[in-house]
């Protein structure tokens, strides 16, 4: 009787797991399907792009689309511009948010919690509200058609400060006390102890910021005037308005723009998952 009940329970768990895996595989197919179609369209020969029924897997790989896109727009220039903005902006935001998070988590000063609450409240303000006064400010300082106007406004981030502050609170204060006994000041403790221990949270924030800056469109469109300074999303938008009927070329450009993001995420995904988990342990 016990063996029968045990076997029945095992079968029940098996079918539960089977249903769960089927659902997860279905969700994965729905999520990955469009990206797979985009990538395969980018490497299809021209004659296979518009055939019916459509072919998901091309009969042969072709670089014709890539070469054509390279002739029509300076896509590598756009990628280099975007990489520069994303890297500089991400490193700058990590530095600013690290110092702000350290102040809100370790330093004691009047009104600290109130200031932090008000700072978090800025997350509820949509960018559309900030856009006009920010554009006026950028114009007055002479930063139109420059990368400073894209990088500098995003250096201070309420979300980034909150994420790092939550992680810093999980690190025991005894470490700082021990560092002080050894003669280390606040800056040395921050740089040599706190930052290395916070690698998962910093990586998480870095990925979020890198992805956001890589996909920026509206603000660069308002600021940049020179085509050689375009970022990848702005360049692809101008490209698609001129070649709306060239689906294979549009897919090729989109695929090229996505590849760096996939590489960054795959390289740092271990720290990303760990940072998301650990950053919410303590409030």
ABEGO torsion letter per residue (X at the ends): XAAAAAAAAAAAAAAAAAAAAAAAAAAAAAAAAAAAAAAAAAABBAAAAABOBBBABBABBBAAAAAAAAAABBAAAAAAAAAAAAAAAAAAAAAAAAAAAAAAAABBBBGAAAAAAAAAAAAABBAAAAAAAAAAAAAAAGABGBAAAAAAAAABBAAAAAAAAAAAAABBAAAAAAAAAAGBBAAAAAAAAAAAAAAAAAAAAAAAAAAAAAABAAAAAAABABAAABBAAAAAAAAAAABAABAAAAAAAAAAAAAAAAAAAAAAAAAAAAAAAAAAABX
